[in-house]
Amino acid sequence: MEIIKTAIPDVLLFKPKSFGDERGFFMETFRESWLENIGITANFIQDNHSASVKGVLRGLHYQLQQPQGKLVRVISGEVYDVAVDLRKNSPTFGQHVASILSAENKLVFWVPPGFAHGFLVLSDKAEFVYKCTSYYAPDDEHSLLWNDPKLGIPWPLEGIDEPALSAKDRKAASLSEAVLPS
């Protein structure tokens, strides 16, 4: 398994080894020792699976009382995946890291606790799976405004008139107005 560093040292991409032939492929998508060997001690307690169509933008979501670390990957289609550092004392506070995740590239994205997370579906349809270190807590979930100029996220909106957002995400707070983790 290859580890790919990003501009924010705590956010990582993993490229699992894939073994394939004319019949298909096999790969390990998670092994606890991969994280332990680089000093990440994460206890995953929930798996999630979502499907969305082109132009759907989910996020940027985070939880305050039960922050979630997420190990995310795409099993069908392609998404533009984003992590925003919300740790107030971090030298990369307010900065983001983004990557294209797809069924084809098989990348796995580690989004640590203390980050907002979101993605935009680039293909006609995408299925997204992720492991979480804390349970989803709807009363604790917050949304950061996806197009906040302070974040400067270059969402690839070519061919998408307007991203499809949930009602909650349409009412998201800007970074300067958001309630943030302590």
Beta strands, then each sheet from edge to edge (+ up, - down):
strand 1: 2-5
strand 2: 12-15
strand 3: 18-21
strand 4: 24-27
strand 5: 46-53
strand 6: 57-63
strand 7: 70-76
strand 8: 78-85
strand 9: 96-102
strand 10: 108-111
strand 11: 115-121
strand 12: 125-132
strand 13: 141-143
sheet 1: 1+ 2- 10+ 7- 12+ 5-
sheet 2: 3+ 4-
sheet 3: 9+ 8- 11+ 6- 13+
end
